[in-house]
Amino acid sequence: MAKKAVATLKDKTAGKGSVKCIRMVRSERSGAYSFQEDIIHPDKEKDFFAGK
């Protein structure tokens, strides 16, 4: 039988857990878009999307 792998984003030190945020960032040099992703605390997601 095949085993099923399950990934969790819960961090024991964060208390509430974590969220994975993905945003598109445009390169100034080439003009192409790339994706920036990070696993952060839910309280800091607005700062992540603001580019801080």
PDB file of N, H, CA, C and O in Angstrom:
ATOM      1  N   MET A   1       0.841  -1.188   0.000  1.00  0.00           N
ATOM      2  CA  MET A   1       0.000   0.000   0.000  1.00  0.00           C
ATOM      3  C   MET A   1       0.879   1.240   0.000  1.00  0.00           C
ATOM      4  O   MET A   1       1.979   1.239   0.552  1.00  0.00           O
ATOM      5  N   ALA A   2       0.391   2.268  -0.609  1.00  0.00           N
ATOM      6  H   ALA A   2      -0.503   2.269  -1.058  1.00  0.00           H
ATOM      7  CA  ALA A   2       1.117   3.534  -0.662  1.00  0.00           C
ATOM      8  C   ALA A   2       0.854   4.341   0.603  1.00  0.00           C
ATOM      9  O   ALA A   2      -0.245   4.320   1.157  1.00  0.00           O
ATOM     10  N   LYS A   3       1.875   5.043   1.041  1.00  0.00           N
ATOM     11  H   LYS A   3       2.768   5.059   0.590  1.00  0.00           H
ATOM     12  CA  LYS A   3       1.724   5.906   2.211  1.00  0.00           C
ATOM     13  C   LYS A   3       1.405   7.316   1.757  1.00  0.00           C
ATOM     14  O   LYS A   3       1.892   7.779   0.726  1.00  0.00           O
ATOM     15  N   LYS A   4       0.604   7.971   2.522  1.00  0.00           N
ATOM     16  H   LYS A   4       0.208   7.595   3.360  1.00  0.00           H
ATOM     17  CA  LYS A   4       0.201   9.339   2.192  1.00  0.00           C
ATOM     18  C   LYS A   4       0.980  10.304   3.084  1.00  0.00           C
ATOM     19  O   LYS A   4       0.956  10.181   4.309  1.00  0.00           O
ATOM     20  N   ALA A   5       1.660  11.249   2.476  1.00  0.00           N
ATOM     21  H   ALA A   5       1.679  11.349   1.481  1.00  0.00           H
ATOM     22  CA  ALA A   5       2.421  12.250   3.235  1.00  0.00           C
ATOM     23  C   ALA A   5       1.544  13.472   3.462  1.00  0.00           C
ATOM     24  O   ALA A   5       0.906  13.973   2.536  1.00  0.00           O
ATOM     25  N   VAL A   6       1.519  13.941   4.691  1.00  0.00           N
ATOM     26  H   VAL A   6       2.037  13.535   5.443  1.00  0.00           H
ATOM     27  CA  VAL A   6       0.705  15.093   5.046  1.00  0.00           C
ATOM     28  C   VAL A   6       1.622  16.167   5.608  1.00  0.00           C
ATOM     29  O   VAL A   6       2.361  15.922   6.561  1.00  0.00           O
ATOM     30  N   ALA A   7       1.577  17.355   5.017  1.00  0.00           N
ATOM     31  H   ALA A   7       0.977  17.554   4.242  1.00  0.00           H
ATOM     32  CA  ALA A   7       2.393  18.470   5.492  1.00  0.00           C
ATOM     33  C   ALA A   7       1.526  19.412   6.314  1.00  0.00           C
ATOM     34  O   ALA A   7       0.405  19.739   5.923  1.00  0.00           O
ATOM     35  N   THR A   8       2.048  19.842   7.446  1.00  0.00           N
ATOM     36  H   THR A   8       2.958  19.577   7.764  1.00  0.00           H
ATOM     37  CA  THR A   8       1.322  20.793   8.276  1.00  0.00           C
ATOM     38  C   THR A   8       2.138  22.056   8.419  1.00  0.00           C
ATOM     39  O   THR A   8       3.365  22.026   8.332  1.00  0.00           O
ATOM     40  N   LEU A   9       1.457  23.166   8.639  1.00  0.00           N
ATOM     41  H   LEU A   9       0.460  23.190   8.710  1.00  0.00           H
ATOM     42  CA  LEU A   9       2.114  24.451   8.819  1.00  0.00           C
ATOM     43  C   LEU A   9       2.054  24.899  10.266  1.00  0.00           C
ATOM     44  O   LEU A   9       2.253  26.079  10.555  1.00  0.00           O
ATOM     45  N   LYS A  10       1.785  23.987  11.170  1.00  0.00           N
ATOM     46  H   LYS A  10       1.623  23.029  10.935  1.00  0.00           H
ATOM     47  CA  LYS A  10       1.683  24.363  12.580  1.00  0.00           C
ATOM     48  C   LYS A  10       3.067  24.456  13.190  1.00  0.00           C
ATOM     49  O   LYS A  10       3.889  23.548  13.064  1.00  0.00           O
ATOM     50  N   ASP A  11       3.300  25.564  13.848  1.00  0.00           N
ATOM     51  H   ASP A  11       2.632  26.301  13.951  1.00  0.00           H
ATOM     52  CA  ASP A  11       4.558  25.793  14.544  1.00  0.00           C
ATOM     53  C   ASP A  11       4.242  25.826  16.030  1.00  0.00           C
ATOM     54  O   ASP A  11       3.392  26.603  16.464  1.00  0.00           O
ATOM     55  N   LYS A  12       4.894  25.017  16.793  1.00  0.00           N
ATOM     56  H   LYS A  12       5.585  24.385  16.440  1.00  0.00           H
ATOM     57  CA  LYS A  12       4.588  24.920  18.220  1.00  0.00           C
ATOM     58  C   LYS A  12       4.945  26.194  18.968  1.00  0.00           C
ATOM     59  O   LYS A  12       4.342  26.475  20.004  1.00  0.00           O
ATOM     60  N   THR A  13       5.906  26.977  18.482  1.00  0.00           N
ATOM     61  H   THR A  13       6.397  26.748  17.641  1.00  0.00           H
ATOM     62  CA  THR A  13       6.321  28.185  19.186  1.00  0.00           C
ATOM     63  C   THR A  13       5.443  29.380  18.845  1.00  0.00           C
ATOM     64  O   THR A  13       5.411  30.347  19.606  1.00  0.00           O
ATOM     65  N   ALA A  14       4.734  29.342  17.728  1.00  0.00           N
ATOM     66  H   ALA A  14       4.760  28.557  17.110  1.00  0.00           H
ATOM     67  CA  ALA A  14       3.945  30.492  17.305  1.00  0.00           C
ATOM     68  C   ALA A  14       2.609  30.598  18.032  1.00  0.00           C
ATOM     69  O   ALA A  14       2.044  31.689  18.108  1.00  0.00           O
ATOM     70  N   GLY A  15       2.101  29.519  18.557  1.00  0.00           N
ATOM     71  H   GLY A  15       2.560  28.633  18.496  1.00  0.00           H
ATOM     72  CA  GLY A  15       0.836  29.570  19.273  1.00  0.00           C
ATOM     73  C   GLY A  15      -0.345  29.383  18.351  1.00  0.00           C
ATOM     74  O   GLY A  15      -1.034  28.367  18.446  1.00  0.00           O
ATOM     75  N   LYS A  16      -0.604  30.317  17.468  1.00  0.00           N
ATOM     76  H   LYS A  16      -0.044  31.142  17.391  1.00  0.00           H
ATOM     77  CA  LYS A  16      -1.738  30.238  16.553  1.00  0.00           C
ATOM     78  C   LYS A  16      -1.401  29.438  15.299  1.00  0.00           C
ATOM     79  O   LYS A  16      -2.308  29.109  14.535  1.00  0.00           O
ATOM     80  N   GLY A  17      -0.148  29.116  15.061  1.00  0.00           N
ATOM     81  H   GLY A  17       0.589  29.383  15.682  1.00  0.00           H
ATOM     82  CA  GLY A  17       0.235  28.423  13.844  1.00  0.00           C
ATOM     83  C   GLY A  17       0.864  29.391  12.868  1.00  0.00           C
ATOM     84  O   GLY A  17       1.256  30.499  13.236  1.00  0.00           O
ATOM     85  N   SER A  18       0.956  28.969  11.631  1.00  0.00           N
ATOM     86  H   SER A  18       0.637  28.070  11.332  1.00  0.00           H
ATOM     87  CA  SER A  18       1.587  29.775  10.599  1.00  0.00           C
ATOM     88  C   SER A  18       0.756  29.710   9.334  1.00  0.00           C
ATOM     89  O   SER A  18      -0.086  28.827   9.173  1.00  0.00           O
ATOM     90  N   VAL A  19       0.999  30.653   8.438  1.00  0.00           N
ATOM     91  H   VAL A  19       1.683  31.371   8.568  1.00  0.00           H
ATOM     92  CA  VAL A  19       0.331  30.667   7.149  1.00  0.00           C
ATOM     93  C   VAL A  19       1.387  30.778   6.058  1.00  0.00           C
ATOM     94  O   VAL A  19       2.454  31.355   6.269  1.00  0.00           O
ATOM     95  N   LYS A  20       1.084  30.224   4.900  1.00  0.00           N
ATOM     96  H   LYS A  20       0.218  29.754   4.728  1.00  0.00           H
ATOM     97  CA  LYS A  20       1.976  30.318   3.753  1.00  0.00           C
ATOM     98  C   LYS A  20       1.434  31.402   2.833  1.00  0.00           C
ATOM     99  O   LYS A  20       0.311  31.302   2.340  1.00  0.00           O
ATOM    100  N   CYS A  21       2.233  32.434   2.605  1.00  0.00           N
ATOM    101  H   CYS A  21       3.145  32.515   3.006  1.00  0.00           H
ATOM    102  CA  CYS A  21       1.827  33.555   1.763  1.00  0.00           C
ATOM    103  C   CYS A  21       2.651  33.553   0.483  1.00  0.00           C
ATOM    104  O   CYS A  21       3.862  33.333   0.515  1.00  0.00           O
ATOM    105  N   ILE A  22       1.991  33.797  -0.637  1.00  0.00           N
ATOM    106  H   ILE A  22       1.007  33.976  -0.663  1.00  0.00           H
ATOM    107  CA  ILE A  22       2.645  33.840  -1.940  1.00  0.00           C
ATOM    108  C   ILE A  22       2.238  35.139  -2.616  1.00  0.00           C
ATOM    109  O   ILE A  22       1.055  35.472  -2.679  1.00  0.00           O
ATOM    110  N   ARG A  23       3.240  35.883  -3.130  1.00  0.00           N
ATOM    111  H   ARG A  23       4.202  35.613  -3.080  1.00  0.00           H
ATOM    112  CA  ARG A  23       2.919  37.098  -3.878  1.00  0.00           C
ATOM    113  C   ARG A  23       3.790  37.163  -5.123  1.00  0.00           C
ATOM    114  O   ARG A  23       4.869  36.573  -5.169  1.00  0.00           O
ATOM    115  N   MET A  24       3.313  37.887  -6.131  1.00  0.00           N
ATOM    116  H   MET A  24       2.436  38.367  -6.093  1.00  0.00           H
ATOM    117  CA  MET A  24       4.061  38.084  -7.365  1.00  0.00           C
ATOM    118  C   MET A  24       4.903  39.337  -7.232  1.00  0.00           C
ATOM    119  O   MET A  24       4.432  40.374  -6.764  1.00  0.00           O
ATOM    120  N   VAL A  25       6.162  39.227  -7.652  1.00  0.00           N
ATOM    121  H   VAL A  25       6.544  38.385  -8.033  1.00  0.00           H
ATOM    122  CA  VAL A  25       7.091  40.350  -7.599  1.00  0.00           C
ATOM    123  C   VAL A  25       7.649  40.543  -8.994  1.00  0.00           C
ATOM    124  O   VAL A  25       8.077  39.580  -9.630  1.00  0.00           O
ATOM    125  N   ARG A  26       7.648  41.778  -9.477  1.00  0.00           N
ATOM    126  H   ARG A  26       7.300  42.560  -8.961  1.00  0.00           H
ATOM    127  CA  ARG A  26       8.166  42.075 -10.810  1.00  0.00           C
ATOM    128  C   ARG A  26       9.622  42.490 -10.730  1.00  0.00           C
ATOM    129  O   ARG A  26       9.982  43.343  -9.918  1.00  0.00           O
ATOM    130  N   SER A  27      10.450  41.904 -11.553  1.00  0.00           N
ATOM    131  H   SER A  27      10.158  41.212 -12.212  1.00  0.00           H
ATOM    132  CA  SER A  27      11.868  42.217 -11.590  1.00  0.00           C
ATOM    133  C   SER A  27      12.075  43.546 -12.319  1.00  0.00           C
ATOM    134  O   SER A  27      11.523  43.761 -13.398  1.00  0.00           O
ATOM    135  N   GLU A  28      12.866  44.426 -11.728  1.00  0.00           N
ATOM    136  H   GLU A  28      13.315  44.251 -10.852  1.00  0.00           H
ATOM    137  CA  GLU A  28      13.126  45.717 -12.368  1.00  0.00           C
ATOM    138  C   GLU A  28      14.034  45.557 -13.577  1.00  0.00           C
ATOM    139  O   GLU A  28      13.922  46.309 -14.545  1.00  0.00           O
ATOM    140  N   ARG A  29      14.923  44.592 -13.526  1.00  0.00           N
ATOM    141  H   ARG A  29      15.014  43.981 -12.740  1.00  0.00           H
ATOM    142  CA  ARG A  29      15.893  44.407 -14.595  1.00  0.00           C
ATOM    143  C   ARG A  29      15.266  43.819 -15.851  1.00  0.00           C
ATOM    144  O   ARG A  29      15.450  44.364 -16.940  1.00  0.00           O
ATOM    145  N   SER A  30      14.527  42.714 -15.725  1.00  0.00           N
ATOM    146  H   SER A  30      14.378  42.271 -14.841  1.00  0.00           H
ATOM    147  CA  SER A  30      14.001  42.038 -16.906  1.00  0.00           C
ATOM    148  C   SER A  30      12.514  42.288 -17.131  1.00  0.00           C
ATOM    149  O   SER A  30      12.018  42.092 -18.241  1.00  0.00           O
ATOM    150  N   GLY A  31      11.798  42.716 -16.098  1.00  0.00           N
ATOM    151  H   GLY A  31      12.201  42.875 -15.197  1.00  0.00           H
ATOM    152  CA  GLY A  31      10.368  42.949 -16.235  1.00  0.00           C
ATOM    153  C   GLY A  31       9.536  41.692 -16.061  1.00  0.00           C
ATOM    154  O   GLY A  31       8.309  41.742 -16.145  1.00  0.00           O
ATOM    155  N   ALA A  32      10.193  40.566 -15.819  1.00  0.00           N
ATOM    156  H   ALA A  32      11.190  40.526 -15.750  1.00  0.00           H
ATOM    157  CA  ALA A  32       9.482  39.301 -15.635  1.00  0.00           C
ATOM    158  C   ALA A  32       8.958  39.208 -14.204  1.00  0.00           C
ATOM    159  O   ALA A  32       9.505  39.817 -13.285  1.00  0.00           O
ATOM    160  N   TYR A  33       7.905  38.447 -14.040  1.00  0.00           N
ATOM    161  H   TYR A  33       7.460  37.952 -14.787  1.00  0.00           H
ATOM    162  CA  TYR A  33       7.331  38.227 -12.716  1.00  0.00           C
ATOM    163  C   TYR A  33       7.896  36.948 -12.106  1.00  0.00           C
ATOM    164  O   TYR A  33       8.151  35.968 -12.807  1.00  0.00           O
ATOM    165  N   SER A  34       8.083  36.976 -10.815  1.00  0.00           N
ATOM    166  H   SER A  34       7.876  37.772 -10.246  1.00  0.00           H
ATOM    167  CA  SER A  34       8.470  35.777 -10.067  1.00  0.00           C
ATOM    168  C   SER A  34       7.605  35.713  -8.819  1.00  0.00           C
ATOM    169  O   SER A  34       6.972  36.698  -8.439  1.00  0.00           O
ATOM    170  N   PHE A  35       7.583  34.568  -8.198  1.00  0.00           N
ATOM    171  H   PHE A  35       8.097  33.768  -8.506  1.00  0.00           H
ATOM    172  CA  PHE A  35       6.763  34.368  -7.011  1.00  0.00           C
ATOM    173  C   PHE A  35       7.653  34.325  -5.783  1.00  0.00           C
ATOM    174  O   PHE A  35       8.667  33.628  -5.754  1.00  0.00           O
ATOM    175  N   GLN A  36       7.260  35.078  -4.776  1.00  0.00           N
ATOM    176  H   GLN A  36       6.436  35.644  -4.800  1.00  0.00           H
ATOM    177  CA  GLN A  36       7.958  35.064  -3.501  1.00  0.00           C
ATOM    178  C   GLN A  36       7.011  34.429  -2.497  1.00  0.00           C
ATOM    179  O   GLN A  36       5.889  34.898  -2.307  1.00  0.00           O
ATOM    180  N   GLU A  37       7.466  33.368  -1.860  1.00  0.00           N
ATOM    181  H   GLU A  37       8.377  32.987  -2.015  1.00  0.00           H
ATOM    182  CA  GLU A  37       6.613  32.694  -0.889  1.00  0.00           C
ATOM    183  C   GLU A  37       7.361  32.549   0.423  1.00  0.00           C
ATOM    184  O   GLU A  37       8.584  32.406   0.455  1.00  0.00           O
ATOM    185  N   ASP A  38       6.598  32.590   1.499  1.00  0.00           N
ATOM    186  H   ASP A  38       5.605  32.707   1.472  1.00  0.00           H
ATOM    187  CA  ASP A  38       7.179  32.536   2.825  1.00  0.00           C
ATOM    188  C   ASP A  38       6.142  31.973   3.794  1.00  0.00           C
ATOM    189  O   ASP A  38       4.940  32.144   3.592  1.00  0.00           O
ATOM    190  N   ILE A  39       6.601  31.314   4.827  1.00  0.00           N
ATOM    191  H   ILE A  39       7.578  31.175   4.992  1.00  0.00           H
ATOM    192  CA  ILE A  39       5.734  30.813   5.886  1.00  0.00           C
ATOM    193  C   ILE A  39       5.933  31.728   7.085  1.00  0.00           C
ATOM    194  O   ILE A  39       7.014  31.780   7.671  1.00  0.00           O
ATOM    195  N   ILE A  40       4.866  32.454   7.443  1.00  0.00           N
ATOM    196  H   ILE A  40       3.987  32.411   6.967  1.00  0.00           H
ATOM    197  CA  ILE A  40       4.975  33.484   8.467  1.00  0.00           C
ATOM    198  C   ILE A  40       3.843  33.351   9.485  1.00  0.00           C
ATOM    199  O   ILE A  40       2.925  32.548   9.316  1.00  0.00           O
ATOM    200  N   HIS A  41       3.931  34.143  10.528  1.00  0.00           N
ATOM    201  H   HIS A  41       4.677  34.795  10.665  1.00  0.00           H
ATOM    202  CA  HIS A  41       2.893  34.207  11.559  1.00  0.00           C
ATOM    203  C   HIS A  41       1.697  34.969  10.983  1.00  0.00           C
ATOM    204  O   HIS A  41       1.899  35.930  10.241  1.00  0.00           O
ATOM    205  N   PRO A  42       0.461  34.574  11.298  1.00  0.00           N
ATOM    206  CA  PRO A  42      -0.724  35.239  10.733  1.00  0.00           C
ATOM    207  C   PRO A  42      -0.805  36.740  11.014  1.00  0.00           C
ATOM    208  O   PRO A  42      -1.411  37.475  10.233  1.00  0.00           O
ATOM    209  N   ASP A  43      -0.210  37.209  12.110  1.00  0.00           N
ATOM    210  H   ASP A  43       0.282  36.613  12.744  1.00  0.00           H
ATOM    211  CA  ASP A  43      -0.266  38.638  12.418  1.00  0.00           C
ATOM    212  C   ASP A  43       0.600  39.475  11.489  1.00  0.00           C
ATOM    213  O   ASP A  43       0.382  40.682  11.380  1.00  0.00           O
ATOM    214  N   LYS A  44       1.571  38.876  10.819  1.00  0.00           N
ATOM    215  H   LYS A  44       1.748  37.896  10.908  1.00  0.00           H
ATOM    216  CA  LYS A  44       2.517  39.621   9.984  1.00  0.00           C
ATOM    217  C   LYS A  44       2.218  39.523   8.492  1.00  0.00           C
ATOM    218  O   LYS A  44       3.031  39.946   7.670  1.00  0.00           O
ATOM    219  N   GLU A  45       1.056  38.967   8.131  1.00  0.00           N
ATOM    220  H   GLU A  45       0.395  38.623   8.799  1.00  0.00           H
ATOM    221  CA  GLU A  45       0.776  38.791   6.715  1.00  0.00           C
ATOM    222  C   GLU A  45       0.529  40.110   5.984  1.00  0.00           C
ATOM    223  O   GLU A  45       0.851  40.218   4.801  1.00  0.00           O
ATOM    224  N   LYS A  46      -0.030  41.108   6.654  1.00  0.00           N
ATOM    225  H   LYS A  46      -0.291  41.021   7.615  1.00  0.00           H
ATOM    226  CA  LYS A  46      -0.247  42.402   5.993  1.00  0.00           C
ATOM    227  C   LYS A  46       1.074  43.081   5.676  1.00  0.00           C
ATOM    228  O   LYS A  46       1.202  43.724   4.634  1.00  0.00           O
ATOM    229  N   ASP A  47       2.062  42.950   6.561  1.00  0.00           N
ATOM    230  H   ASP A  47       1.958  42.429   7.408  1.00  0.00           H
ATOM    231  CA  ASP A  47       3.388  43.498   6.300  1.00  0.00           C
ATOM    232  C   ASP A  47       4.057  42.784   5.128  1.00  0.00           C
ATOM    233  O   ASP A  47       4.767  43.410   4.340  1.00  0.00           O
ATOM    234  N   PHE A  48       3.830  41.471   5.012  1.00  0.00           N
ATOM    235  H   PHE A  48       3.253  40.962   5.651  1.00  0.00           H
ATOM    236  CA  PHE A  48       4.408  40.706   3.912  1.00  0.00           C
ATOM    237  C   PHE A  48       3.859  41.193   2.573  1.00  0.00           C
ATOM    238  O   PHE A  48       4.619  41.390   1.624  1.00  0.00           O
ATOM    239  N   PHE A  49       2.553  41.385   2.494  1.00  0.00           N
ATOM    240  H   PHE A  49       1.936  41.225   3.265  1.00  0.00           H
ATOM    241  CA  PHE A  49       1.962  41.816   1.232  1.00  0.00           C
ATOM    242  C   PHE A  49       2.198  43.295   0.956  1.00  0.00           C
ATOM    243  O   PHE A  49       2.064  43.730  -0.188  1.00  0.00           O
ATOM    244  N   ALA A  50       2.542  44.070   1.967  1.00  0.00           N
ATOM    245  H   ALA A  50       2.650  43.717   2.896  1.00  0.00           H
ATOM    246  CA  ALA A  50       2.886  45.479   1.752  1.00  0.00           C
ATOM    247  C   ALA A  50       4.326  45.618   1.263  1.00  0.00           C
ATOM    248  O   ALA A  50       4.724  46.695   0.820  1.00  0.00           O
ATOM    249  N   GLY A  51       5.101  44.557   1.337  1.00  0.00           N
ATOM    250  H   GLY A  51       4.778  43.682   1.697  1.00  0.00           H
ATOM    251  CA  GLY A  51       6.479  44.594   0.849  1.00  0.00           C
ATOM    252  C   GLY A  51       7.474  45.010   1.903  1.00  0.00           C
ATOM    253  O   GLY A  51       8.596  45.386   1.565  1.00  0.00           O
ATOM    254  N   LYS A  52       7.109  44.957   3.162  1.00  0.00           N
ATOM    255  H   LYS A  52       6.198  44.651   3.437  1.00  0.00           H
ATOM    256  CA  LYS A  52       8.007  45.381   4.239  1.00  0.00           C
ATOM    257  C   LYS A  52       8.868  44.221   4.690  1.00  0.00           C
ATOM    258  O   LYS A  52       9.692  44.378   5.592  1.00  0.00           O
TER     259      LYS A  52
END
